[in-house]
Amino acid sequence: MDAVNLKYLTDENGERTAVVIQMSDWLAIQEELSLVRQQESIKQQLISGFADVKLYKSGAKELMTLEDCLKNEL
């Protein structure tokens, strides 16, 4: 993403109170954030899956059949 042109609103003391951003920049930021959230979700699912494999290998967890898995998803 290219540099974003920001404008700041200030109060009577000169303290920044708000930011004004171009709509096109805001939409690009939202899209990028959405991608990051998707990647984080996939990462967490992989971590959970690897933890399940580890539990299965140690004998602490049983495998789920495809039928059971599909029932849980519906």
Helices and strands as residue ranges (DSSP letters): E 6-10, E 16-21, H 23-58, H 66-73
